[in-house]
């Protein structure tokens, strides 16, 4: 295989990886209430951790499980010492 063919093969692979990353990020954002905040404040490590968790227990469609969600009233009461 020549250099031009190898370069084209790498480019095609990168295009496919980019498409899959777009899909993964879209899935991540669907689990967040504040999508702008998620984009601005989520670290790569946090994103990779979320991605790994999805391999163990995928989020159901429409289910929210993001760190930017409001805690339940029960959780707030317990945290505030009520």
PDB file as gemmi writes it, atoms N, CA and C in Angstrom:
CRYST1    1.000    1.000    1.000  90.00  90.00  90.00 P 1                      
ATOM      1  N   UNK A   1       0.864  -1.171   0.000  1.00  0.00           N  
ATOM      2  CA  UNK A   1       0.000   0.000   0.000  1.00  0.00           C  
ATOM      3  C   UNK A   1       0.908   1.231   0.000  1.00  0.00           C  
ATOM      4  N   UNK A   2       0.575   2.183  -0.850  1.00  0.00           N  
ATOM      5  CA  UNK A   2       1.369   3.387  -0.959  1.00  0.00           C  
ATOM      6  C   UNK A   2       1.044   4.400   0.128  1.00  0.00           C  
ATOM      7  N   UNK A   3       1.874   5.427   0.199  1.00  0.00           N  
ATOM      8  CA  UNK A   3       1.702   6.462   1.217  1.00  0.00           C  
ATOM      9  C   UNK A   3       0.372   7.188   1.066  1.00  0.00           C  
ATOM     10  N   UNK A   4      -0.040   7.461  -0.153  1.00  0.00           N  
ATOM     11  CA  UNK A   4      -1.311   8.156  -0.386  1.00  0.00           C  
ATOM     12  C   UNK A   4      -2.490   7.305   0.068  1.00  0.00           C  
ATOM     13  N   UNK A   5      -2.422   6.003  -0.196  1.00  0.00           N  
ATOM     14  CA  UNK A   5      -3.496   5.111   0.232  1.00  0.00           C  
ATOM     15  C   UNK A   5      -3.566   5.014   1.755  1.00  0.00           C  
ATOM     16  N   UNK A   6      -2.394   4.945   2.392  1.00  0.00           N  
ATOM     17  CA  UNK A   6      -2.367   4.880   3.857  1.00  0.00           C  
ATOM     18  C   UNK A   6      -2.933   6.161   4.463  1.00  0.00           C  
ATOM     19  N   UNK A   7      -2.566   7.293   3.887  1.00  0.00           N  
ATOM     20  CA  UNK A   7      -3.075   8.567   4.378  1.00  0.00           C  
ATOM     21  C   UNK A   7      -4.591   8.632   4.228  1.00  0.00           C  
ATOM     22  N   UNK A   8      -5.114   8.180   3.101  1.00  0.00           N  
ATOM     23  CA  UNK A   8      -6.564   8.179   2.875  1.00  0.00           C  
ATOM     24  C   UNK A   8      -7.259   7.225   3.839  1.00  0.00           C  
ATOM     25  N   UNK A   9      -6.648   6.085   4.096  1.00  0.00           N  
ATOM     26  CA  UNK A   9      -7.223   5.131   5.045  1.00  0.00           C  
ATOM     27  C   UNK A   9      -7.278   5.740   6.452  1.00  0.00           C  
ATOM     28  N   UNK A  10      -6.219   6.423   6.877  1.00  0.00           N  
ATOM     29  CA  UNK A  10      -6.211   7.084   8.185  1.00  0.00           C  
ATOM     30  C   UNK A  10      -7.260   8.187   8.241  1.00  0.00           C  
ATOM     31  N   UNK A  11      -7.407   8.932   7.142  1.00  0.00           N  
ATOM     32  CA  UNK A  11      -8.402   9.997   7.102  1.00  0.00           C  
ATOM     33  C   UNK A  11      -9.798   9.418   7.236  1.00  0.00           C  
ATOM     34  N   UNK A  12     -10.087   8.349   6.496  1.00  0.00           N  
ATOM     35  CA  UNK A  12     -11.402   7.709   6.574  1.00  0.00           C  
ATOM     36  C   UNK A  12     -11.670   7.191   7.988  1.00  0.00           C  
ATOM     37  N   UNK A  13     -10.652   6.616   8.620  1.00  0.00           N  
ATOM     38  CA  UNK A  13     -10.814   6.120   9.987  1.00  0.00           C  
ATOM     39  C   UNK A  13     -11.099   7.279  10.944  1.00  0.00           C  
ATOM     40  N   UNK A  14     -10.398   8.386  10.770  1.00  0.00           N  
ATOM     41  CA  UNK A  14     -10.616   9.553  11.614  1.00  0.00           C  
ATOM     42  C   UNK A  14     -12.030  10.099  11.430  1.00  0.00           C  
ATOM     43  N   UNK A  15     -12.511  10.137  10.204  1.00  0.00           N  
ATOM     44  CA  UNK A  15     -13.880  10.607   9.935  1.00  0.00           C  
ATOM     45  C   UNK A  15     -14.878   9.716  10.670  1.00  0.00           C  
ATOM     46  N   UNK A  16     -14.673   8.415  10.633  1.00  0.00           N  
ATOM     47  CA  UNK A  16     -15.569   7.479  11.325  1.00  0.00           C  
ATOM     48  C   UNK A  16     -15.495   7.669  12.840  1.00  0.00           C  
ATOM     49  N   UNK A  17     -14.298   7.831  13.376  1.00  0.00           N  
ATOM     50  CA  UNK A  17     -14.150   8.065  14.815  1.00  0.00           C  
ATOM     51  C   UNK A  17     -14.816   9.377  15.227  1.00  0.00           C  
ATOM     52  N   UNK A  18     -14.686  10.397  14.409  1.00  0.00           N  
ATOM     53  CA  UNK A  18     -15.310  11.682  14.696  1.00  0.00           C  
ATOM     54  C   UNK A  18     -16.837  11.547  14.720  1.00  0.00           C  
ATOM     55  N   UNK A  19     -17.384  10.799  13.788  1.00  0.00           N  
ATOM     56  CA  UNK A  19     -18.827  10.563  13.759  1.00  0.00           C  
ATOM     57  C   UNK A  19     -19.278   9.847  15.030  1.00  0.00           C  
ATOM     58  N   UNK A  20     -18.511   8.844  15.451  1.00  0.00           N  
ATOM     59  CA  UNK A  20     -18.866   8.098  16.660  1.00  0.00           C  
ATOM     60  C   UNK A  20     -18.724   8.975  17.912  1.00  0.00           C  
ATOM     61  N   UNK A  21     -17.710   9.845  17.941  1.00  0.00           N  
ATOM     62  CA  UNK A  21     -17.556  10.763  19.065  1.00  0.00           C  
ATOM     63  C   UNK A  21     -18.733  11.729  19.128  1.00  0.00           C  
ATOM     64  N   UNK A  22     -19.157  12.252  17.985  1.00  0.00           N  
ATOM     65  CA  UNK A  22     -20.331  13.122  17.951  1.00  0.00           C  
ATOM     66  C   UNK A  22     -21.547  12.410  18.546  1.00  0.00           C  
ATOM     67  N   UNK A  23     -21.728  11.156  18.180  1.00  0.00           N  
ATOM     68  CA  UNK A  23     -22.854  10.373  18.698  1.00  0.00           C  
ATOM     69  C   UNK A  23     -22.742  10.165  20.205  1.00  0.00           C  
ATOM     70  N   UNK A  24     -21.534   9.887  20.679  1.00  0.00           N  
ATOM     71  CA  UNK A  24     -21.310   9.684  22.102  1.00  0.00           C  
ATOM     72  C   UNK A  24     -21.568  10.968  22.888  1.00  0.00           C  
ATOM     73  N   UNK A  25     -21.086  12.090  22.388  1.00  0.00           N  
ATOM     74  CA  UNK A  25     -21.317  13.373  23.057  1.00  0.00           C  
ATOM     75  C   UNK A  25     -22.800  13.707  23.068  1.00  0.00           C  
ATOM     76  N   UNK A  26     -23.491  13.461  21.976  1.00  0.00           N  
ATOM     77  CA  UNK A  26     -24.935  13.712  21.933  1.00  0.00           C  
ATOM     78  C   UNK A  26     -25.651  12.869  22.978  1.00  0.00           C  
ATOM     79  N   UNK A  27     -25.261  11.613  23.132  1.00  0.00           N  
ATOM     80  CA  UNK A  27     -25.849  10.748  24.155  1.00  0.00           C  
ATOM     81  C   UNK A  27     -25.589  11.275  25.552  1.00  0.00           C  
ATOM     82  N   UNK A  28     -24.371  11.751  25.782  1.00  0.00           N  
ATOM     83  CA  UNK A  28     -24.021  12.339  27.075  1.00  0.00           C  
ATOM     84  C   UNK A  28     -24.895  13.556  27.357  1.00  0.00           C  
ATOM     85  N   UNK A  29     -25.031  14.433  26.392  1.00  0.00           N  
ATOM     86  CA  UNK A  29     -25.810  15.655  26.591  1.00  0.00           C  
ATOM     87  C   UNK A  29     -27.288  15.357  26.837  1.00  0.00           C  
ATOM     88  N   UNK A  30     -27.795  14.284  26.268  1.00  0.00           N  
ATOM     89  CA  UNK A  30     -29.193  13.931  26.480  1.00  0.00           C  
ATOM     90  C   UNK A  30     -29.456  13.544  27.938  1.00  0.00           C  
ATOM     91  N   UNK A  31     -28.406  13.208  28.683  1.00  0.00           N  
ATOM     92  CA  UNK A  31     -28.583  12.849  30.092  1.00  0.00           C  
ATOM     93  C   UNK A  31     -28.420  14.045  31.013  1.00  0.00           C  
ATOM     94  N   UNK A  32     -28.188  15.211  30.451  1.00  0.00           N  
ATOM     95  CA  UNK A  32     -27.946  16.412  31.254  1.00  0.00           C  
ATOM     96  C   UNK A  32     -29.070  17.409  31.071  1.00  0.00           C  
ATOM     97  N   UNK A  33     -29.522  18.016  32.167  1.00  0.00           N  
ATOM     98  CA  UNK A  33     -30.552  19.046  32.078  1.00  0.00           C  
ATOM     99  C   UNK A  33     -29.967  20.330  31.512  1.00  0.00           C  
ATOM    100  N   UNK A  34     -28.811  20.732  32.003  1.00  0.00           N  
ATOM    101  CA  UNK A  34     -28.175  21.968  31.559  1.00  0.00           C  
ATOM    102  C   UNK A  34     -27.062  21.612  30.582  1.00  0.00           C  
ATOM    103  N   UNK A  35     -27.420  21.545  29.310  1.00  0.00           N  
ATOM    104  CA  UNK A  35     -26.478  21.090  28.296  1.00  0.00           C  
ATOM    105  C   UNK A  35     -25.303  22.051  28.109  1.00  0.00           C  
ATOM    106  N   UNK A  36     -25.565  23.349  28.189  1.00  0.00           N  
ATOM    107  CA  UNK A  36     -24.476  24.325  28.045  1.00  0.00           C  
ATOM    108  C   UNK A  36     -23.486  24.167  29.190  1.00  0.00           C  
ATOM    109  N   UNK A  37     -24.006  24.061  30.390  1.00  0.00           N  
ATOM    110  CA  UNK A  37     -23.135  23.868  31.558  1.00  0.00           C  
ATOM    111  C   UNK A  37     -22.333  22.582  31.415  1.00  0.00           C  
ATOM    112  N   UNK A  38     -22.976  21.533  30.940  1.00  0.00           N  
ATOM    113  CA  UNK A  38     -22.278  20.260  30.758  1.00  0.00           C  
ATOM    114  C   UNK A  38     -21.129  20.419  29.768  1.00  0.00           C  
ATOM    115  N   UNK A  39     -21.362  21.126  28.678  1.00  0.00           N  
ATOM    116  CA  UNK A  39     -20.304  21.340  27.690  1.00  0.00           C  
ATOM    117  C   UNK A  39     -19.166  22.187  28.247  1.00  0.00           C  
ATOM    118  N   UNK A  40     -19.510  23.175  29.042  1.00  0.00           N  
ATOM    119  CA  UNK A  40     -18.505  24.104  29.561  1.00  0.00           C  
ATOM    120  C   UNK A  40     -17.721  23.538  30.741  1.00  0.00           C  
ATOM    121  N   UNK A  41     -18.342  22.687  31.550  1.00  0.00           N  
ATOM    122  CA  UNK A  41     -17.720  22.312  32.820  1.00  0.00           C  
ATOM    123  C   UNK A  41     -17.306  20.855  32.951  1.00  0.00           C  
ATOM    124  N   UNK A  42     -17.689  20.002  32.025  1.00  0.00           N  
ATOM    125  CA  UNK A  42     -17.325  18.593  32.125  1.00  0.00           C  
ATOM    126  C   UNK A  42     -15.899  18.391  31.626  1.00  0.00           C  
ATOM    127  N   UNK A  43     -15.094  17.742  32.457  1.00  0.00           N  
ATOM    128  CA  UNK A  43     -13.720  17.445  32.042  1.00  0.00           C  
ATOM    129  C   UNK A  43     -13.716  16.197  31.153  1.00  0.00           C  
ATOM    130  N   UNK A  44     -12.637  16.009  30.456  1.00  0.00           N  
ATOM    131  CA  UNK A  44     -12.504  14.804  29.623  1.00  0.00           C  
ATOM    132  C   UNK A  44     -12.551  13.562  30.493  1.00  0.00           C  
ATOM    133  N   UNK A  45     -11.931  13.624  31.658  1.00  0.00           N  
ATOM    134  CA  UNK A  45     -11.945  12.471  32.569  1.00  0.00           C  
ATOM    135  C   UNK A  45     -13.370  12.144  33.002  1.00  0.00           C  
ATOM    136  N   UNK A  46     -14.155  13.159  33.347  1.00  0.00           N  
ATOM    137  CA  UNK A  46     -15.552  12.940  33.728  1.00  0.00           C  
ATOM    138  C   UNK A  46     -16.339  12.341  32.569  1.00  0.00           C  
ATOM    139  N   UNK A  47     -16.102  12.849  31.364  1.00  0.00           N  
ATOM    140  CA  UNK A  47     -16.787  12.327  30.181  1.00  0.00           C  
ATOM    141  C   UNK A  47     -16.395  10.870  29.930  1.00  0.00           C  
ATOM    142  N   UNK A  48     -15.113  10.564  30.049  1.00  0.00           N  
ATOM    143  CA  UNK A  48     -14.653   9.194  29.830  1.00  0.00           C  
ATOM    144  C   UNK A  48     -15.226   8.257  30.899  1.00  0.00           C  
ATOM    145  N   UNK A  49     -15.328   8.738  32.133  1.00  0.00           N  
ATOM    146  CA  UNK A  49     -15.930   7.938  33.202  1.00  0.00           C  
ATOM    147  C   UNK A  49     -17.393   7.647  32.878  1.00  0.00           C  
ATOM    148  N   UNK A  50     -18.136   8.676  32.451  1.00  0.00           N  
ATOM    149  CA  UNK A  50     -19.530   8.483  32.060  1.00  0.00           C  
ATOM    150  C   UNK A  50     -19.614   7.463  30.921  1.00  0.00           C  
ATOM    151  N   UNK A  51     -18.729   7.613  29.941  1.00  0.00           N  
ATOM    152  CA  UNK A  51     -18.745   6.707  28.794  1.00  0.00           C  
ATOM    153  C   UNK A  51     -18.505   5.261  29.237  1.00  0.00           C  
ATOM    154  N   UNK A  52     -17.542   5.072  30.136  1.00  0.00           N  
ATOM    155  CA  UNK A  52     -17.282   3.725  30.646  1.00  0.00           C  
ATOM    156  C   UNK A  52     -18.491   3.185  31.391  1.00  0.00           C  
ATOM    157  N   UNK A  53     -19.117   4.013  32.228  1.00  0.00           N  
ATOM    158  CA  UNK A  53     -20.312   3.584  32.960  1.00  0.00           C  
ATOM    159  C   UNK A  53     -21.407   3.125  32.000  1.00  0.00           C  
ATOM    160  N   UNK A  54     -21.481   3.748  30.837  1.00  0.00           N  
ATOM    161  CA  UNK A  54     -22.495   3.367  29.860  1.00  0.00           C  
ATOM    162  C   UNK A  54     -22.244   1.964  29.312  1.00  0.00           C  
ATOM    163  N   UNK A  55     -20.983   1.509  29.343  1.00  0.00           N  
ATOM    164  CA  UNK A  55     -20.699   0.139  28.907  1.00  0.00           C  
ATOM    165  C   UNK A  55     -21.196  -0.876  29.926  1.00  0.00           C  
ATOM    166  N   UNK A  56     -21.319  -0.435  31.190  1.00  0.00           N  
ATOM    167  CA  UNK A  56     -21.790  -1.320  32.259  1.00  0.00           C  
ATOM    168  C   UNK A  56     -23.303  -1.274  32.422  1.00  0.00           C  
ATOM    169  N   UNK A  57     -23.848  -0.061  32.386  1.00  0.00           N  
ATOM    170  CA  UNK A  57     -25.287   0.133  32.590  1.00  0.00           C  
ATOM    171  C   UNK A  57     -25.733   1.342  31.759  1.00  0.00           C  
ATOM    172  N   UNK A  58     -26.130   1.095  30.529  1.00  0.00           N  
ATOM    173  CA  UNK A  58     -26.530   2.210  29.671  1.00  0.00           C  
ATOM    174  C   UNK A  58     -27.730   2.965  30.231  1.00  0.00           C  
ATOM    175  N   UNK A  59     -27.706   4.275  30.060  1.00  0.00           N  
ATOM    176  CA  UNK A  59     -28.819   5.115  30.453  1.00  0.00           C  
ATOM    177  C   UNK A  59     -29.982   4.842  29.515  1.00  0.00           C  
ATOM    178  N   UNK A  60     -31.158   4.674  30.090  1.00  0.00           N  
ATOM    179  CA  UNK A  60     -32.349   4.473  29.270  1.00  0.00           C  
ATOM    180  C   UNK A  60     -32.676   5.763  28.536  1.00  0.00           C  
ATOM    181  N   UNK A  61     -33.273   5.655  27.375  1.00  0.00           N  
ATOM    182  CA  UNK A  61     -33.649   6.836  26.605  1.00  0.00           C  
ATOM    183  C   UNK A  61     -34.552   7.727  27.451  1.00  0.00           C  
ATOM    184  N   UNK A  62     -34.202   9.001  27.533  1.00  0.00           N  
ATOM    185  CA  UNK A  62     -34.994   9.953  28.285  1.00  0.00           C  
ATOM    186  C   UNK A  62     -34.652  10.017  29.763  1.00  0.00           C  
ATOM    187  N   UNK A  63     -33.837   9.060  30.250  1.00  0.00           N  
ATOM    188  CA  UNK A  63     -33.450   9.046  31.660  1.00  0.00           C  
ATOM    189  C   UNK A  63     -32.339  10.068  31.876  1.00  0.00           C  
ATOM    190  N   UNK A  64     -32.461  10.821  32.935  1.00  0.00           N  
ATOM    191  CA  UNK A  64     -31.434  11.804  33.280  1.00  0.00           C  
ATOM    192  C   UNK A  64     -30.601  11.231  34.409  1.00  0.00           C  
ATOM    193  N   UNK A  65     -29.294  11.370  34.312  1.00  0.00           N  
ATOM    194  CA  UNK A  65     -28.440  10.923  35.413  1.00  0.00           C  
ATOM    195  C   UNK A  65     -27.199  11.797  35.534  1.00  0.00           C  
ATOM    196  N   UNK A  66     -27.343  13.062  35.254  1.00  0.00           N  
ATOM    197  CA  UNK A  66     -26.199  13.954  35.238  1.00  0.00           C  
ATOM    198  C   UNK A  66     -25.915  14.611  36.563  1.00  0.00           C  
ATOM    199  N   UNK A  67     -24.701  15.068  36.713  1.00  0.00           N  
ATOM    200  CA  UNK A  67     -24.308  15.707  37.959  1.00  0.00           C  
ATOM    201  C   UNK A  67     -24.932  17.071  38.126  1.00  0.00           C  
ATOM    202  N   UNK A  68     -25.488  17.651  37.047  1.00  0.00           N  
ATOM    203  CA  UNK A  68     -26.071  18.984  37.151  1.00  0.00           C  
ATOM    204  C   UNK A  68     -27.553  18.934  37.459  1.00  0.00           C  
ATOM    205  N   UNK A  69     -28.074  17.754  37.773  1.00  0.00           N  
ATOM    206  CA  UNK A  69     -29.479  17.657  38.112  1.00  0.00           C  
ATOM    207  C   UNK A  69     -29.719  18.107  39.540  1.00  0.00           C  
ATOM    208  N   UNK A  70     -30.908  18.591  39.764  1.00  0.00           N  
ATOM    209  CA  UNK A  70     -31.319  18.958  41.110  1.00  0.00           C  
ATOM    210  C   UNK A  70     -31.485  17.691  41.934  1.00  0.00           C  
ATOM    211  N   UNK A  71     -30.941  17.672  43.159  1.00  0.00           N  
ATOM    212  CA  UNK A  71     -31.187  16.510  44.019  1.00  0.00           C  
ATOM    213  C   UNK A  71     -32.656  16.443  44.398  1.00  0.00           C  
ATOM    214  N   UNK A  72     -33.101  15.274  44.767  1.00  0.00           N  
ATOM    215  CA  UNK A  72     -34.497  15.132  45.179  1.00  0.00           C  
ATOM    216  C   UNK A  72     -34.715  15.923  46.460  1.00  0.00           C  
ATOM    217  N   UNK A  73     -35.965  16.240  46.754  1.00  0.00           N  
ATOM    218  CA  UNK A  73     -36.278  16.971  47.982  1.00  0.00           C  
ATOM    219  C   UNK A  73     -35.794  16.187  49.195  1.00  0.00           C  
ATOM    220  N   UNK A  74     -35.928  14.868  49.139  1.00  0.00           N  
ATOM    221  CA  UNK A  74     -35.459  14.036  50.243  1.00  0.00           C  
ATOM    222  C   UNK A  74     -33.956  14.201  50.424  1.00  0.00           C  
ATOM    223  N   UNK A  75     -33.211  14.202  49.318  1.00  0.00           N  
ATOM    224  CA  UNK A  75     -31.776  14.352  49.384  1.00  0.00           C  
ATOM    225  C   UNK A  75     -31.365  15.698  49.927  1.00  0.00           C  
ATOM    226  N   UNK A  76     -32.066  16.762  49.538  1.00  0.00           N  
ATOM    227  CA  UNK A  76     -31.759  18.097  50.034  1.00  0.00           C  
ATOM    228  C   UNK A  76     -32.026  18.193  51.530  1.00  0.00           C  
ATOM    229  N   UNK A  77     -33.124  17.612  51.984  1.00  0.00           N  
ATOM    230  CA  UNK A  77     -33.458  17.676  53.405  1.00  0.00           C  
ATOM    231  C   UNK A  77     -32.388  16.973  54.222  1.00  0.00           C  
ATOM    232  N   UNK A  78     -31.958  15.809  53.746  1.00  0.00           N  
ATOM    233  CA  UNK A  78     -30.944  15.064  54.471  1.00  0.00           C  
ATOM    234  C   UNK A  78     -29.621  15.810  54.481  1.00  0.00           C  
ATOM    235  N   UNK A  79     -29.258  16.430  53.358  1.00  0.00           N  
ATOM    236  CA  UNK A  79     -28.003  17.149  53.265  1.00  0.00           C  
ATOM    237  C   UNK A  79     -28.007  18.378  54.148  1.00  0.00           C  
ATOM    238  N   UNK A  80     -29.158  19.007  54.312  1.00  0.00           N  
ATOM    239  CA  UNK A  80     -29.241  20.222  55.085  1.00  0.00           C  
ATOM    240  C   UNK A  80     -29.417  19.944  56.568  1.00  0.00           C  
ATOM    241  N   UNK A  81     -29.497  18.681  56.948  1.00  0.00           N  
ATOM    242  CA  UNK A  81     -29.619  18.305  58.354  1.00  0.00           C  
ATOM    243  C   UNK A  81     -31.014  18.460  58.907  1.00  0.00           C  
ATOM    244  N   UNK A  82     -32.041  18.446  58.049  1.00  0.00           N  
ATOM    245  CA  UNK A  82     -33.424  18.554  58.507  1.00  0.00           C  
ATOM    246  C   UNK A  82     -33.921  17.243  59.060  1.00  0.00           C  
TER     247      UNK A  82                                                      
END                                                                             
